[in-house]
Amino acid sequence: ECYGFYGSNNSDGKKNSVVDRNGNILIPIDKYQGAFYPDDGFAPIVDKNGKWNYVNVTTGAQLIPTFANDCNSFVDGVAVVQTIDNQWRIIDTTGRFVGDSYDYIYPRHEDVYIVKKNDKYGVLSASGQVIKAPTNYFVYPMNDGLMAIKETSESGVGYITADGTYKIQPKYYSGFS
């Protein structure tokens, strides 16, 4: 189905919401501060206090019981949210958290997420499964199927594939992907 936005410019400022292809309002504009384009049947919404959640565009039900500090759109059944305790998590379309919490989860790139925990970096699959635990000095986003990785401040830079195996062994002084 096609969805679009409608907006109003009232005393509260501009607000966005979601309509279907026939112009039927799916998420009432007066209930939330804003609603954004839905993916996988859920629209990210912002309440009047600036907190985020997802609304099922068919039923109008909220996905998670409490609001989040931030959320991203769903891609292939999962999305990244910052919980009210400032941890970043992956959530599925049932509202279930997938895997552990992290200090930050970077946007998905070429079907992997880079995560940060205690100033160390790791890699998750598109579904949120751990490929490389967050024990690395740095990991750069995937480019053409490879990610630059440096395991410690003293080790060399190597390149891994999406499954975490080394394609190029860690022997370089520096590197990027």
N, C-alpha and C positions, 0 to 999 in steps of 0.2 A: 504494500500500500504506500501511497505517497502522503507525506505529511508536510506541513508548512508552518510558518509562523504568522501570528498576527500581533499587532502591537497597539498600545494605546498610549497617548501622551496626556496624563492627567496630573493631579496635584502630587502624586507619588513619583512622578517622573515616567520615563518610558518603561514599559513592561512587555515581555515576550511570552508567548504561549504556543500551543500546538493545535493545529486544526487538521482534519483529514482532507482528502482531495475534493470533497464536496463542500468544504467550508464549515463543517460541524466542529464545534469547539470540543476538544478532547480533554484539555486541562484548563479549568476556569482561571482566568487571569486574576480574579480577586482573591484567590486562595493562596497564591505564592507571589513572591517578588519577581520571579522569572522562570520560564521553562524553555528548554532548548531542544534542538532536533533529536528525535529518538533514534536509537540504534537497538537492534535485537528486541524491539517492543517496549523499551524503557526510555523515558525522557529524563535527563538530569534536571532537577528543579532546585530553586533557591527559595528558602522561606524568608519571611520579613526580617529575621535576625541575621541573615547572611549565611545560614547553615544549609548544607546540601543534602539531597536524597535523590532517589529515583522513583518515578511514578510509572506504573504499568499503564500504557496509553489505551488499553482495552477496558480495564476494570477501574482505573483511577486509584488503585491501592498503592501505598508506599511500599517499596521493596525492603528497606531495613527499618527496624523499630525506632532507632534514634537517628537524628540527623548527623551528617558528617561535616568536617571542616572544608572538604574539597572533594570533587569527584570528576572522573573522566568518562567519556562515552564508552559504551560496550562495544567490543570487537570480538566476534566469534564466541559469544557467550560469557565473556569475562570483562571486568573493568577494574580500574585502580581507584581506590578511595583513600582519603586521609581521615582517619577516625577522630572522634572528639577528644581522644587522648593523644592526638598528634602523631600517631603511628600510621604508616602506609600499608595497605592490605590490598589483596586481589579478592574480588567478590564475584560470584556467579549470578545467573539470572534467578536463582531461587533465594538469593539473599544470604547464601552461605559463604563464609570466608574460606579462601583456598590458601593453604600453606601458612607460613609464619608472617609476623609483622616485621616491618623494616623502618629505618629512619627516613628512607626515601626510596621510591620506586620510579625510575626514569621512564618516560613514555616508550611504549612498545616500538621496536624498530626491527624490521626483517624477522618477525615472529619470535623475538626474545625481549626480555626485560633485563635491564641492569639494575641491581639493587645496592643500597648502601646501608650498612649496619656497623655501628661503632667505628666509623671512619675506614671501613674495609668494604670491598666491592665484590659482588657475585653476579651470577647470571641465572635467570629463570626462563623456562619454556613459556610459550604463549599461553599454556593452560595453568601456569603458576608452579610447575614442578621445578625443584632445584636442579640445575645443570652444574653450576659451580657455586659452592657455598661462599658466603661473603667473608673471605679470608685473604683477599688479594689487595695489593697496593693500589692498582687501578685496573679498570676494564673500560675500553672505549667501545662505542656503539658499533654494531655490525655494519659492514660495508662490503657488498659483493660476496656475502657468505662467510666473511672472516671478521673476528674481533681481536684487536690488540689487547694483550693482557700482560701485566707485570705482577708476579706473585709476591715479591717483597721489594723493599727499597733497594736492596743490593742485587737482586736478580736481573737477568736480561729480559727484554721484551720479546714475546712470541705471539703467535696468532692461532686462535682456536676457531673451530667450526661451531655451528649451532648446537651440536651434541656435546660440546666441551672437550673434544679431542684436539690435540695439537696438530695443526697442519704445517706450521713452521715453528720449530723448537725455539725456546726462549734464549736467544743468544745476541740480541741487538741492544745497543746502548739506549736507544729510544725508538718509538714507533707510534703510529696513529692508524686508525682505520676509517 
